[in-house]
């Protein structure tokens, strides 16, 4: 936030200030991705998924910071950074239900997001530009988003229904 304020007050955007802003955003993402797995590791120390998620988050952070400050101009570097970042985010998402042993194995949301992540990682690594491939990825992502949004929508629907029936 201070970086943005400094840019506004000084009225200029420099490459270094932009890098500081990106660094702040990447650190924010790292801490966000580490929050769930760290919580699970604290409650269930034998969870290997939370350890993998934390490791992937550190690796993604290192790659992204190297990319921001080292400015590698390699397509392979940025593909690797994207794949590791996707894996870190998905592992962080999957680590939270792992607080209860066996819960992740029956999670439809976990299977859908794993499928979408796998498709995305293969597509990025292979440089696949075929539109139907990415339509399948989009479909898998939409199915995951729907699976995540349906339970809260049902809960809110029940609450609203009870409120209106109580009148």
C-alpha positions as CSV (number, residue, x, y, z in Angstrom):
1,X,0.0,0.0,0.0
2,X,2.8,2.4,0.8
3,X,4.3,1.7,-2.6
4,X,1.1,2.8,-4.3
5,X,0.8,5.9,-2.1
6,X,4.4,6.8,-2.9
7,X,3.7,6.4,-6.7
8,X,0.7,8.6,-6.4
9,X,2.4,11.3,-4.3
10,X,5.5,11.4,-6.5
11,X,3.4,11.1,-9.6
12,X,5.7,8.7,-11.3
13,X,5.9,5.0,-11.9
14,X,9.4,3.6,-12.2
15,X,10.6,0.1,-13.0
16,X,11.9,-0.4,-9.5
17,X,8.7,0.8,-7.9
18,X,6.8,-1.6,-10.1
19,X,9.0,-4.4,-9.0
20,X,8.4,-3.5,-5.4
21,X,4.7,-3.5,-6.0
22,X,4.8,-6.9,-7.7
23,X,7.0,-8.2,-4.9
24,X,4.4,-7.1,-2.4
25,X,1.6,-8.7,-4.4
26,X,3.5,-12.0,-4.7
27,X,4.3,-12.0,-1.0
28,X,0.6,-11.5,-0.3
29,X,-0.2,-14.4,-2.5
30,X,2.4,-16.5,-0.8
31,X,1.1,-15.8,2.7
32,X,-2.5,-16.5,1.5
33,X,-1.5,-19.8,0.0
34,X,0.5,-20.8,3.1
35,X,-2.3,-19.9,5.6
36,X,-4.4,-23.1,5.1
37,X,-1.6,-25.6,4.9
38,X,0.1,-24.1,8.0
39,X,-3.2,-24.3,9.9
40,X,-3.5,-28.0,8.8
41,X,0.2,-28.7,9.7
42,X,-0.4,-27.3,13.2
43,X,-3.5,-29.5,13.8
44,X,-2.3,-32.6,12.0
45,X,1.4,-32.8,11.9
46,X,1.4,-36.1,9.9
47,X,-0.3,-34.5,6.9
48,X,2.0,-34.8,4.0
49,X,-0.2,-32.8,1.8
50,X,0.1,-29.7,4.0
51,X,3.9,-30.1,3.9
52,X,3.9,-30.5,0.1
53,X,1.7,-27.4,-0.2
54,X,4.0,-25.3,2.0
55,X,7.0,-26.5,0.0
56,X,5.3,-25.7,-3.3
57,X,4.4,-22.3,-2.0
58,X,8.0,-21.5,-1.1
59,X,9.2,-22.8,-4.5
60,X,6.6,-20.7,-6.3
61,X,7.6,-17.6,-4.2
62,X,11.3,-18.2,-5.1
63,X,10.6,-18.6,-8.8
64,X,8.3,-15.5,-9.0
65,X,10.7,-13.3,-7.1
66,X,13.6,-14.5,-9.3
67,X,11.5,-13.6,-12.3
68,X,10.5,-10.2,-11.0
69,X,14.0,-9.1,-9.9
70,X,16.2,-11.2,-12.2
71,X,14.1,-10.6,-15.3
72,X,14.9,-13.9,-17.0
73,X,13.8,-13.8,-20.6
74,X,13.3,-17.5,-21.0
75,X,10.0,-19.0,-22.0
76,X,10.9,-22.2,-20.1
77,X,11.5,-20.3,-16.9
78,X,8.1,-18.6,-17.0
79,X,6.4,-21.9,-17.9
80,X,8.0,-23.5,-14.9
81,X,7.0,-20.6,-12.7
82,X,3.4,-20.9,-13.9
83,X,3.3,-24.6,-13.3
84,X,4.8,-24.4,-9.8
85,X,2.4,-21.6,-8.9
86,X,-0.6,-23.5,-10.1
87,X,0.5,-26.5,-8.1
88,X,1.1,-24.4,-5.0
89,X,-2.4,-22.9,-5.2
90,X,-4.1,-26.2,-5.8
91,X,-2.2,-28.0,-3.1
92,X,-3.1,-25.2,-0.7
93,X,-6.7,-25.6,-1.6
94,X,-6.5,-29.4,-1.2
95,X,-4.6,-29.2,2.1
96,X,-7.5,-27.6,4.1
97,X,-9.9,-30.6,3.8
98,X,-7.0,-32.8,4.7
99,X,-7.3,-31.7,8.3
100,X,-9.7,-34.6,8.6
101,X,-8.1,-37.9,7.4
102,X,-9.9,-39.4,4.4
103,X,-12.0,-36.3,3.7
104,X,-10.1,-35.3,0.6
105,X,-10.6,-38.7,-1.1
106,X,-14.3,-38.2,-1.3
107,X,-14.2,-34.5,-2.2
108,X,-15.7,-33.9,-5.6
109,X,-14.3,-30.3,-5.5
110,X,-10.8,-31.7,-4.9
111,X,-11.1,-34.0,-7.9
112,X,-12.4,-31.3,-10.2
113,X,-9.7,-28.8,-9.2
114,X,-7.1,-31.5,-9.5
115,X,-8.3,-32.3,-13.0
116,X,-8.3,-28.6,-14.0
117,X,-4.8,-28.1,-12.6
118,X,-3.5,-31.2,-14.4
119,X,-4.9,-30.0,-17.7
120,X,-3.5,-26.5,-17.2
121,X,0.0,-27.8,-16.3
122,X,0.1,-30.2,-19.2
123,X,-1.1,-27.4,-21.6
124,X,1.5,-24.9,-20.3
125,X,4.3,-27.4,-20.4
126,X,3.5,-28.7,-23.8
127,X,2.7,-25.3,-25.2
128,X,-0.7,-26.5,-26.4
129,X,-2.5,-23.7,-28.3
130,X,-5.3,-25.9,-29.6
131,X,-8.6,-24.1,-28.6
132,X,-10.6,-27.3,-27.8
133,X,-7.9,-28.3,-25.3
134,X,-8.4,-25.1,-23.4
135,X,-12.2,-25.4,-23.7
136,X,-11.9,-28.7,-21.8
137,X,-9.8,-26.8,-19.2
138,X,-12.5,-24.1,-19.0
139,X,-15.2,-26.7,-18.6
140,X,-13.3,-28.4,-15.8
141,X,-12.7,-25.1,-14.1
142,X,-16.4,-24.1,-14.4
143,X,-17.4,-27.5,-12.9
144,X,-15.1,-26.9,-10.0
145,X,-16.4,-23.4,-9.4
146,X,-19.9,-24.7,-9.5
147,X,-19.1,-27.4,-7.1
148,X,-17.6,-24.8,-4.7
149,X,-20.5,-22.4,-5.1
150,X,-23.4,-24.9,-4.8
151,X,-23.1,-25.6,-1.0
152,X,-23.0,-22.0,0.1
153,X,-25.9,-21.2,-2.4
154,X,-28.0,-24.0,-0.9
155,X,-27.2,-22.8,2.6
156,X,-28.2,-19.2,1.8
157,X,-31.3,-20.4,0.0
158,X,-32.4,-22.4,3.1
159,X,-31.7,-19.4,5.4
160,X,-33.7,-17.0,3.1
161,X,-36.6,-19.6,2.8
162,X,-36.7,-19.9,6.6
163,X,-36.7,-16.2,7.1
164,X,-39.6,-15.6,4.7
165,X,-41.6,-18.6,6.0
166,X,-41.3,-17.3,9.5
167,X,-43.2,-14.1,8.7
